Amino acid sequence: MSSRSPAQAAPAATPSFVVLIPARLASTRLPDKPLADIAGIPMVVRVANQARQSQAVRVAIATDSPRIADVARAHGHEAIMTRADHASGTERLAEAITLMELAEDTIVVNVQGDEPEIPPALIDALASCLASDPECPMATAVHPVQSVADWLNPNVVKVVADAEDRALLFSRAPLPWSRSHLAWGLDADTPQARQAFEAAQPLRHIGMYAYRSRFLTRYAQLDPCALEDIEALEQLRVLHHGYRIKLLHTDDAPPAGVDTPADLERVRARLGQGTH
């Protein structure tokens, strides 16, 4: 199945939707990450600024930190104070939509608070993707894996799609697995690995989600599953409990988020030069 850009994937009319940005200070690799200065603007504010350029009818930052809330409000953004004991950003969103009193059929796009270069068009396209399939309570984005090394890299999450562009499985393993090409093992430098990669046409998962509001509430009540723990992939809980995840195909990955001090310096250099 051919890849499509966000603009091509989205229907002509973008549905009404809300953007929520979960943000917390407890980062071990980059302390106070959401408040990190990027060319004079805190990172989480840059994320919210990008989200405001989408077609979202409302953009809010969900946080357990008064410092983040104060900074967000000082820059004109809505902040929703949530509890500090959530195990994941998704659970934080579930509380936030209740506090916001969103209607059950509201589409909510989850934009991570460490993605200051997130394309607004991708946000719109993901909301439209979810709206296009009423049987799916959730949507996410994928793009073609670019190299054999990425395909074999466990830090690159792969996904397999069905005929209706719904996720069958997410894994850190090289999916799909070619028995005929890989019977002898894995080595990115071999011709066999290249042949297996080309035959597989693998898809890489982009960690960005859209939800129907009522499903976020339901998600918070779902029990974790063994496969989720083994792979350390939260979305596997959704598939385990029988729910479907719609896939938005894009040509390329969005700009990388900020996880480390090196990532932060890279983004600072680019945005400080006025390239975004």
C-alpha positions as a Python dict, from the first residue, in 0.01 Angstrom:
ca = {
    (1, 'M'): (0, 0, 0),
    (2, 'S'): (145, 332, -100),
    (3, 'S'): (228, 600, 153),
    (4, 'R'): (39, 925, 161),
    (5, 'S'): (129, 1267, 295),
    (6, 'P'): (-85, 1414, 576),
    (7, 'A'): (-242, 1658, 332),
    (8, 'Q'): (-338, 1374, 99),
    (9, 'A'): (-465, 1152, 379),
    (10, 'A'): (-702, 1408, 531),
    (11, 'P'): (-1057, 1454, 400),
    (12, 'A'): (-1143, 1794, 255),
    (13, 'A'): (-1320, 1907, 573),
    (14, 'T'): (-1123, 1874, 896),
    (15, 'P'): (-1352, 1761, 1181),
    (16, 'S'): (-1388, 1955, 1504),
    (17, 'F'): (-1124, 1841, 1751),
    (18, 'V'): (-929, 1937, 2063),
    (19, 'V'): (-554, 1914, 2125),
    (20, 'L'): (-427, 1807, 2467),
    (21, 'I'): (-60, 1828, 2560),
    (22, 'P'): (44, 1621, 2864),
    (23, 'A'): (346, 1769, 3040),
    (24, 'R'): (531, 1689, 3361),
    (25, 'L'): (868, 1782, 3511),
    (26, 'A'): (986, 1436, 3619),
    (27, 'S'): (1231, 1366, 3335),
    (28, 'T'): (1545, 1180, 3444),
    (29, 'R'): (1753, 1250, 3131),
    (30, 'L'): (1654, 1615, 3096),
    (31, 'P'): (1535, 1781, 3420),
    (32, 'D'): (1254, 2038, 3381),
    (33, 'K'): (1230, 1944, 3015),
    (34, 'P'): (892, 2111, 2936),
    (35, 'L'): (1030, 2444, 3059),
    (36, 'A'): (1359, 2423, 2871),
    (37, 'D'): (1431, 2750, 2693),
    (38, 'I'): (1435, 2734, 2313),
    (39, 'A'): (1523, 3071, 2160),
    (40, 'G'): (1347, 3255, 2441),
    (41, 'I'): (1033, 3040, 2455),
    (42, 'P'): (973, 2742, 2691),
    (43, 'M'): (948, 2413, 2502),
    (44, 'V'): (593, 2326, 2609),
    (45, 'V'): (480, 2672, 2496),
    (46, 'R'): (638, 2612, 2155),
    (47, 'V'): (443, 2286, 2132),
    (48, 'A'): (118, 2465, 2218),
    (49, 'N'): (199, 2738, 1966),
    (50, 'Q'): (238, 2473, 1695),
    (51, 'A'): (-90, 2311, 1798),
    (52, 'R'): (-268, 2646, 1773),
    (53, 'Q'): (-169, 2663, 1408),
    (54, 'S'): (-374, 2349, 1346),
    (55, 'Q'): (-752, 2353, 1300),
    (56, 'A'): (-812, 2254, 1665),
    (57, 'V'): (-1101, 2437, 1831),
    (58, 'R'): (-925, 2418, 2168),
    (59, 'V'): (-565, 2360, 2283),
    (60, 'A'): (-480, 2285, 2646),
    (61, 'I'): (-178, 2168, 2846),
    (62, 'A'): (-254, 1895, 3102),
    (63, 'T'): (-3, 1898, 3388),
    (64, 'D'): (51, 1820, 3754),
    (65, 'S'): (305, 2103, 3787),
    (66, 'P'): (200, 2451, 3902),
    (67, 'R'): (518, 2583, 3739),
    (68, 'I'): (418, 2448, 3398),
    (69, 'A'): (63, 2574, 3444),
    (70, 'D'): (185, 2922, 3536),
    (71, 'V'): (418, 2940, 3235),
    (72, 'A'): (146, 2815, 2999),
    (73, 'R'): (-104, 3074, 3123),
    (74, 'A'): (153, 3351, 3111),
    (75, 'H'): (191, 3279, 2740),
    (76, 'G'): (-184, 3276, 2681),
    (77, 'H'): (-244, 2900, 2683),
    (78, 'E'): (-502, 2702, 2877),
    (79, 'A'): (-364, 2476, 3152),
    (80, 'I'): (-551, 2190, 3317),
    (81, 'M'): (-421, 2081, 3657),
    (82, 'T'): (-426, 1702, 3701),
    (83, 'R'): (-318, 1460, 3972),
    (84, 'A'): (49, 1367, 4011),
    (85, 'D'): (-2, 991, 4043),
    (86, 'H'): (-85, 900, 3681),
    (87, 'A'): (116, 611, 3540),
    (88, 'S'): (105, 748, 3184),
    (89, 'G'): (25, 1053, 2979),
    (90, 'T'): (-287, 879, 2848),
    (91, 'E'): (-424, 842, 3200),
    (92, 'R'): (-351, 1212, 3257),
    (93, 'L'): (-555, 1294, 2947),
    (94, 'A'): (-845, 1084, 3074),
    (95, 'E'): (-863, 1300, 3387),
    (96, 'A'): (-819, 1619, 3185),
    (97, 'I'): (-1114, 1553, 2952),
    (98, 'T'): (-1336, 1504, 3256),
    (99, 'L'): (-1221, 1832, 3405),
    (100, 'M'): (-1277, 2001, 3067),
    (101, 'E'): (-1629, 1851, 3044),
    (102, 'L'): (-1577, 1742, 2684),
    (103, 'A'): (-1861, 1571, 2503),
    (104, 'E'): (-1822, 1194, 2463),
    (105, 'D'): (-1783, 1214, 2086),
    (106, 'T'): (-1511, 1482, 2093),
    (107, 'I'): (-1195, 1391, 1902),
    (108, 'V'): (-886, 1455, 2114),
    (109, 'V'): (-539, 1467, 1958),
    (110, 'N'): (-258, 1396, 2202),
    (111, 'V'): (53, 1598, 2120),
    (112, 'Q'): (356, 1527, 2336),
    (113, 'G'): (501, 1818, 2531),
    (114, 'D'): (853, 1753, 2396),
    (115, 'E'): (776, 1800, 2025),
    (116, 'P'): (833, 2172, 1960),
    (117, 'E'): (840, 2121, 1583),
    (118, 'I'): (527, 1910, 1543),
    (119, 'P'): (367, 1995, 1204),
    (120, 'P'): (17, 2144, 1242),
    (121, 'A'): (-88, 1966, 920),
    (122, 'L'): (-8, 1630, 1081),
    (123, 'I'): (-232, 1715, 1377),
    (124, 'D'): (-519, 1798, 1140),
    (125, 'A'): (-462, 1485, 934),
    (126, 'L'): (-465, 1257, 1237),
    (127, 'A'): (-795, 1403, 1360),
    (128, 'S'): (-941, 1354, 1013),
    (129, 'C'): (-808, 998, 999),
    (130, 'L'): (-991, 902, 1317),
    (131, 'A'): (-1311, 1074, 1206),
    (132, 'S'): (-1303, 870, 883),
    (133, 'D'): (-1348, 535, 1062),
    (134, 'P'): (-1634, 533, 1318),
    (135, 'E'): (-1545, 178, 1428),
    (136, 'C'): (-1207, 289, 1564),
    (137, 'P'): (-1186, 472, 1897),
    (138, 'M'): (-822, 564, 1839),
    (139, 'A'): (-581, 655, 1558),
    (140, 'T'): (-206, 691, 1520),
    (141, 'A'): (44, 762, 1242),
    (142, 'V'): (298, 552, 1053),
    (143, 'H'): (554, 601, 778),
    (144, 'P'): (783, 366, 582),
    (145, 'V'): (1092, 247, 769),
    (146, 'Q'): (1389, 412, 598),
    (147, 'S'): (1671, 161, 648),
    (148, 'V'): (1758, -196, 739),
    (149, 'A'): (1926, -67, 1055),
    (150, 'D'): (1604, 104, 1166),
    (151, 'W'): (1402, -208, 1088),
    (152, 'L'): (1628, -413, 1315),
    (153, 'N'): (1653, -145, 1585),
    (154, 'P'): (1435, -226, 1890),
    (155, 'N'): (1405, 146, 1964),
    (156, 'V'): (1215, 186, 1636),
    (157, 'V'): (860, 56, 1683),
    (158, 'K'): (714, -128, 1385),
    (159, 'V'): (347, -184, 1301),
    (160, 'V'): (159, -418, 1069),
    (161, 'A'): (-165, -296, 906),
    (162, 'D'): (-474, -480, 785),
    (163, 'A'): (-663, -418, 459),
    (164, 'E'): (-855, -128, 615),
    (165, 'D'): (-546, 47, 753),
    (166, 'R'): (-605, -68, 1107),
    (167, 'A'): (-321, -191, 1328),
    (168, 'L'): (-275, -566, 1365),
    (169, 'L'): (33, -551, 1588),
    (170, 'F'): (299, -315, 1719),
    (171, 'S'): (642, -451, 1807),
    (172, 'R'): (1004, -362, 1863),
    (173, 'A'): (1094, -671, 1660),
    (174, 'P'): (1146, -648, 1281),
    (175, 'L'): (792, -686, 1147),
    (176, 'P'): (685, -844, 926),
    (177, 'W'): (931, -1131, 970),
    (178, 'S'): (1040, -1302, 648),
    (179, 'R'): (1096, -1670, 718),
    (180, 'S'): (1256, -1735, 380),
    (181, 'H'): (1501, -1447, 405),
    (182, 'L'): (1585, -1446, 775),
    (183, 'A'): (1611, -1813, 865),
    (184, 'W'): (1984, -1765, 928),
    (185, 'G'): (1954, -1474, 1169),
    (186, 'L'): (1983, -1096, 1166),
    (187, 'D'): (2268, -886, 1035),
    (188, 'A'): (2197, -546, 885),
    (189, 'D'): (2507, -560, 662),
    (190, 'T'): (2413, -873, 468),
    (191, 'P'): (2243, -887, 126),
    (192, 'Q'): (1989, -1122, 280),
    (193, 'A'): (1885, -860, 534),
    (194, 'R'): (1844, -604, 255),
    (195, 'Q'): (1629, -849, 58),
    (196, 'A'): (1417, -923, 363),
    (197, 'F'): (1375, -551, 433),
    (198, 'E'): (1266, -476, 78),
    (199, 'A'): (1022, -766, 79),
    (200, 'A'): (874, -662, 414),
    (201, 'Q'): (806, -295, 327),
    (202, 'P'): (788, -227, 703),
    (203, 'L'): (607, 62, 867),
    (204, 'R'): (742, 270, 1154),
    (205, 'H'): (509, 390, 1425),
    (206, 'I'): (496, 763, 1501),
    (207, 'G'): (411, 803, 1871),
    (208, 'M'): (120, 1042, 1826),
    (209, 'Y'): (-245, 956, 1893),
    (210, 'A'): (-600, 1075, 1843),
    (211, 'Y'): (-884, 942, 2059),
    (212, 'R'): (-1257, 965, 2089),
    (213, 'S'): (-1318, 1127, 2425),
    (214, 'R'): (-1534, 846, 2561),
    (215, 'F'): (-1258, 594, 2484),
    (216, 'L'): (-1001, 787, 2687),
    (217, 'T'): (-1230, 741, 2986),
    (218, 'R'): (-1262, 371, 2905),
    (219, 'Y'): (-888, 331, 2853),
    (220, 'A'): (-816, 444, 3207),
    (221, 'Q'): (-1019, 143, 3327),
    (222, 'L'): (-849, -121, 3110),
    (223, 'D'): (-615, -367, 3280),
    (224, 'P'): (-254, -378, 3152),
    (225, 'C'): (-163, -690, 2955),
    (226, 'A'): (146, -912, 2947),
    (227, 'L'): (238, -819, 2589),
    (228, 'E'): (230, -450, 2678),
    (229, 'D'): (479, -514, 2959),
    (230, 'I'): (705, -734, 2745),
    (231, 'E'): (728, -484, 2459),
    (232, 'A'): (697, -173, 2680),
    (233, 'L'): (434, -42, 2436),
    (234, 'E'): (125, 105, 2597),
    (235, 'Q'): (-88, 88, 2280),
    (236, 'L'): (-82, -293, 2288),
    (237, 'R'): (-328, -273, 2578),
    (238, 'V'): (-583, -131, 2334),
    (239, 'L'): (-545, -417, 2087),
    (240, 'H'): (-540, -676, 2367),
    (241, 'H'): (-883, -565, 2482),
    (242, 'G'): (-1029, -588, 2133),
    (243, 'Y'): (-1033, -223, 2027),
    (244, 'R'): (-912, -106, 1686),
    (245, 'I'): (-651, 156, 1603),
    (246, 'K'): (-676, 341, 1271),
    (247, 'L'): (-348, 417, 1090),
    (248, 'L'): (-262, 741, 913),
    (249, 'H'): (6, 685, 649),
    (250, 'T'): (259, 964, 595),
    (251, 'D'): (559, 983, 366),
    (252, 'D'): (810, 1083, 633),
    (253, 'A'): (854, 1109, 1007),
    (254, 'P'): (785, 1445, 1173),
    (255, 'P'): (1083, 1625, 1326),
    (256, 'A'): (1219, 1430, 1623),
    (257, 'G'): (1117, 1523, 1974),
    (258, 'V'): (1346, 1619, 2261),
    (259, 'D'): (1459, 1335, 2489),
    (260, 'T'): (1820, 1420, 2571),
    (261, 'P'): (2043, 1726, 2620),
    (262, 'A'): (2184, 1662, 2271),
    (263, 'D'): (1833, 1670, 2124),
    (264, 'L'): (1768, 1999, 2301),
    (265, 'E'): (2084, 2157, 2161),
    (266, 'R'): (1993, 2038, 1812),
    (267, 'V'): (1648, 2199, 1832),
    (268, 'R'): (1788, 2516, 1988),
    (269, 'A'): (2036, 2551, 1703),
    (270, 'R'): (1768, 2505, 1438),
    (271, 'L'): (1494, 2721, 1591),
    (272, 'G'): (1739, 2982, 1711),
    (273, 'Q'): (1842, 3033, 1349),
    (274, 'G'): (1481, 3104, 1254),
    (275, 'T'): (1445, 2794, 1038),
    (276, 'H'): (1100, 2712, 1174),
}
